[in-house]
Amino acid sequence: MTPGSASSIGPWQHFQMARFRGVELGRDIIRGTNDGVSAIIGANGHIVSTAPQFTQAVISGQVQPRSGATPYAISGSLPILIFSLISLLLGRDPQ
């Protein structure tokens, strides 16, 4: 354990980003860390099982293998970029 790591919110932020990524891509997440938050996260973002930080633990749960891709996995941020470009072009002053 590094000094100050027990009070850091960094591992919890990384955990929340993993939850978001699972929902974004429609996939279950199995997350194992050395000193962060290890967990099994469902594709809907619900936490199936978790282990506390800084402890050796075994977690168990079920995950569902999935195939296919979500709309975000296919297009990424392209729709937002296109919408932004159109908004910029239409919002210009015609001088």
C-alpha positions in Angstrom: 0.0 0.0 0.0 1.4 3.4 -1.0 1.2 6.4 1.3 -2.1 8.1 0.9 -3.6 5.5 -1.3 -6.2 4.3 1.3 -7.8 7.8 1.3 -7.6 8.3 -2.5 -10.8 8.3 -4.5 -8.9 7.2 -7.6 -9.6 3.5 -7.4 -13.4 4.2 -6.9 -13.3 6.5 -10.0 -11.7 3.8 -12.0 -14.3 1.4 -10.8 -17.2 3.7 -11.8 -15.5 4.2 -15.3 -15.5 0.4 -15.7 -19.2 0.2 -14.7 -19.9 2.9 -17.3 -17.9 1.1 -20.0 -19.8 -2.1 -19.3 -23.2 -0.4 -19.9 -21.8 1.5 -22.9 -20.7 -1.6 -24.6 -23.4 -3.9 -23.3 -20.9 -6.3 -21.7 -20.4 -7.9 -18.3 -17.1 -6.8 -16.7 -14.8 -9.0 -14.6 -12.4 -6.5 -12.9 -9.5 -7.7 -10.9 -7.0 -5.2 -9.3 -4.1 -5.4 -6.9 -5.2 -2.6 -4.6 -8.3 -1.2 -6.2 -11.9 -2.3 -6.3 -12.2 -5.9 -7.7 -15.7 -6.7 -8.9 -18.0 -8.5 -11.3 -20.3 -5.9 -13.0 -23.4 -6.8 -15.0 -24.0 -5.4 -18.5 -26.6 -3.1 -17.0 -24.1 -1.6 -14.5 -25.3 -3.5 -11.4 -22.6 -4.9 -9.2 -22.9 -8.7 -9.0 -20.0 -9.2 -6.5 -17.2 -7.1 -5.1 -14.2 -7.4 -2.8 -12.9 -4.7 -0.5 -9.7 -2.8 -1.2 -6.4 -3.9 0.1 -7.5 -7.5 0.9 -7.0 -10.8 -0.7 -10.4 -12.2 -1.6 -12.2 -14.5 -4.0 -15.3 -13.2 -5.6 -17.7 -15.3 -7.6 -20.7 -14.7 -9.8 -22.1 -15.4 -13.3 -21.4 -13.5 -16.5 -23.2 -13.9 -19.8 -21.0 -14.1 -22.9 -22.4 -11.8 -25.6 -21.9 -11.2 -29.2 -22.8 -8.2 -31.4 -22.2 -4.6 -30.8 -24.1 -1.7 -29.4 -24.8 1.4 -31.5 -22.0 3.3 -29.6 -19.5 0.4 -30.2 -20.3 0.7 -33.9 -20.3 4.5 -34.4 -18.4 5.8 -31.4 -18.6 9.6 -31.1 -19.1 10.1 -34.8 -22.8 11.2 -34.5 -21.9 13.8 -31.9 -19.1 15.2 -34.1 -21.4 15.4 -37.2 -24.1 17.1 -35.1 -21.5 19.6 -33.7 -20.2 20.4 -37.2 -23.7 21.0 -38.6 -24.5 23.2 -35.6 -21.4 25.2 -36.2 -22.1 25.6 -39.9 -25.7 26.6 -39.4 -25.0 28.9 -36.4 -22.5 31.1 -38.3 -23.1 34.7 -38.9 -23.7 35.1 -42.6 -21.4 38.2 -43.0 
